[in-house]
Amino acid sequence: MKQLYKLSLLVLALFTGISCHNRSSSRNQPEASNKIGPEFEDIKKALINLSDFPADQEGFIHLFDGSSLKGWRGYGKDYLPEKWSVENGVLHLNSSAAGEGGDLIFASLFKDFELELEWKISKGGNSGIFYLTHEITTRDMNGKNRLEPIYISALEYQILDDEHNPDAKLGKVNSRISGSLYDIIPAIPQIAKPFGKWNKTKIRVKQGHVIHELNGTKVMECQLWTPEWKERLQNSKFSETKWPLAFELLNNREEKAKEGYIGLQDHGHDVWFRNIRIKRN
């Protein structure tokens, strides 16, 4: 009996120790994260002083005066890529020029604004106008910072040679034609002028309400950061499953991040811009 009693105590002690160990281990487990994508950081770089850019009679600040690229720099860079230049009062991305290319940003943050500019695209060309853009870095497997592409956090007003570039037919319901909110909401009606012709763009942002205009006509309208907006993202290339970090940046940004840079895209094709001006609302 004594041996049986000792054996029972031993079994009980072992069971109690295992149970306590399991409870302790569960308490030490990290809590599940609510983040969808990987950890990211916004690059913090010096901003220009907008008071150095006088406003016109309509209250617009000219971001490009036709003679210099003051205030502009490369995305994720502290300098201007060589492929961008001013030619005869026009900002030109020369895809065949020597030197470095890359997207451009204007070094000031805008939240509620009205942006106007004119553009023309080369035959078969592709480009875009970015807004509410941030410079985002993540860490690679070696722990080094990696600059993410500009479009991971930005909304994009699509610029395209709709007739000759195959991307026009790849988006759902024509969501990649000129004037569209790229891959999310199509431009309706489709009124872009052909390659080599100047088009006029206006982008309005007011408390998350966005309007795209093309050649004097409203072609896209939406409200950001709503359940409907989330659903639209889920039906795009920026969905939670296809691109979780982009989905998080475009959908779940905290209030202080709902402003950003204006950017111009280098998609490897010649594109021209002029009369770039903006008014804060």
N, C-alpha and C positions, 0 to 999 in steps of 0.2 A: 504493500500500500504506500509506504514512504517513497519507494522508487517511482510509483505511478504518480504520486503527488508532486514530486520534484520535476518529473517529465512534463506534467501539466503546467507548472509554473514557468518552465523553460519555454514551452510553446507559446504561452501567453505573453511572455516578455518579448519574444521574437516578433510576434504579431503586432504588439503595441509599438515596438521600435520601428517596424516597417511602416505602420500607419502614420506615426508621427513624422517620419522622414518624408513620406509622400506629401503630407499636408504642408510641411516646411518648404518642399521643393515647389509646390504649386504657388505658394505665396511669393516666392522669389522669381517666378516667371515674369518677363516683361509684359506690360499691358499691350493689347493689340492697338496698332496705330490706325488713325482715321485717314491717313494720307493715302492717296490713290497711286501717285507716281513716286519716283525716287526723290531723295532730298535735293533741294535746289537752293540757289542763292541769286539775288539780284546784284549785278555789278554796280558799284557806286562810283560814278565818274563826275568830274566837275561839269557844271552846267553853265551855259553862256548867259549873259545879262541881256534880257530882251529889250531893255531900255536903250540899248545900242542900235536897235532896229526901229527906226521911226515908223509910226502908223500913218496911213494915208487918210484922206478925208472921210472914208467909209469906216475907219477904225480897223482896217486890216494891216497886219505887219507883214512886210515882204521878206520871206525867208530866202529868196533868191532874187538878186537885183539885176541879173543878166551880165554881171561883170566879175563877180568873185563868188567863192564858195565859203564865205565867212559863216561860221556857226555849224558847218557840216563836217562830219568825220565818218570813218568806216565803222560799221557795226562791230563792237568788241575791240575797236582800235582807237588809237589816239591821233590818227593821221588820215589823210584822204588817199584812197586807193588810186593808182595811176590811170586806170581805165576810165575814170570819170574826169571830164574836163568841160570848160566853157568855150563854146564855139559860136561866134556871131550872136551873142546874147542868149544862147540856148545851152542848157545843161545836157550833155551828151554822154551816154555810156557807150564807148567804142569797144565792142567785144573783141575786135581783132588787134587792138593796140597792145604794145608791149607793156609789161609790168603787171602789177597785182590788181585784181578786181575785188568784188565783194559788195554787199549792200551798204547803202548810205543811211545815216540818221542825222536829224537836226538836234543839236544838243540842248534841248529844252523839253520839259514835260508839259503835256497838255491833257486836260480832262474834258471840259465842255468847250467845244470850239466849232468853227465853221472854216473848213479848209477848201481853197480853190486852187486849181492849176490846170494847165493844158499839157497834153502829151500826144506823141505819135510813136508808133511801133514799126519795126522793120518787117519785111515779108516773112511770115512764119514765126514771128517773134512772140515772146512771153515776158511779162514783167508784172509789177504790182506796186500799189501804194499801201504801206503799212501804217497803222495807227494804234494807239494804246500799247505800244511796243515796250518791252523790257529786255535788257541784256541778261540772259539767264545762263548760269553755269551749274553743272552737276559734277560728280566725282567719278572717275573711271575706276577700273578694277585695281589700279595701282595707287589709288588715293589722290590722283592729280586732277586739278580742275579742268573741265572740258566745256568749251563754249558751245551752247546749243544753238541751232539755227534760229534766225530772227522770227520765222513764222510759228515757232512753238508757243509764243505768248501773244502774238499780234493778230489783229483783224486785218484782212487784206482785201482791198478794192482791186479786183482783177483787171489787168491790162493784157490784151491778147489780140493777135491777128486771128479773129474768129473763123475766117474762111480757110486759112492754110495751116493753122496749128492744130494737131490732132487732140490736144488737151480740151478743146472746146466741146468735144463729144464724150469725154471721159467722166465728167461730173454727173451726178444725179440731177435730173430735170434741168439740164443746162446751167448748173451752178458753177461752171468754170468759164463762162463767156465774159466779155468785157462788161464792167460795171457791177458784176456779181460780188457778193460777200463770199470770197473764194471757198468753194466746195461745201458751202452751208446754205446759202439762199441765192437763187438765180436772179439775174437782172431781167425785169419785164417792164416795158417792151425791150426788144433787142435792137438797139439803134446806134451801135458803134460805127464810126466811119472806117473804111478799109485802111490797110497798112499804108504808111506814107502820108496820111491825112491827119490834121490836128483835131483832137477831141478835147472837149472841156469837161472837167470833173469838179463836182462839189460834194464834200462829205460833211455832214452835220452830226454832231454828238452832243446830246443834252441829257444829263442824268441817266445815262445808259440807253437813251432812245437814239437810234442811228438811222440816218437817211443817206442813201447814195443817189446822186443825180448824174446824168450823162447827157451832155449836149442840151442842157436846159430842161430835161425831163426827169422826174423822179422814177427810178427804176428798182429801188430796193428800200424796204423799211422794216425795222425790227426793234425789239426791246431786249436788251442784254440782261443776263443774270436772273432769269425767270424760269419756271418749270418748262415753258415752251422752248426757251433758249436751250435748256439742258437737253431736251428731246431732239432739237435740231442738231446739236453737237453729236449726240449718240448716233445719228443717221449720217454722219460725215466721216472723213478720214481722221478726225480728231476725237473719235469716240473713246469711251473708257477702256474698251478692250483693245482697240487698235493702237492707241497712242495715249496711255494713261497720264503722262505728265502734261501733254498738251491739253487734254481734257480738264485737268485740274487748274491749269493756268488760265484757260479761257472761260472756265465756269465758276470756280470757287475762290477767285481772288479776293483778298481782304480789302476793305474800303480804301486804305491808303495807297493801294496798288492799282486802283481803277483810274489811273492816268498813265501816260507813257509818251514815248517818242513818236515822231512822224518819221517814216522811213521810205526809201525808194529801193526797189529790188534789182539786183544783178542776177538775171536768170540765164546769162550767157548769150543774150541777143541784144542787138542795138536798140536803144530806146532814147527818146528825147523829151525833155521837160522844159517848161517856161512859165512865167507869170505865177510863181508859187507864192501864195499869201494865205495868212490865217488870222482869224479874229476870235478872241476868247469870249465865250458867252457867260 
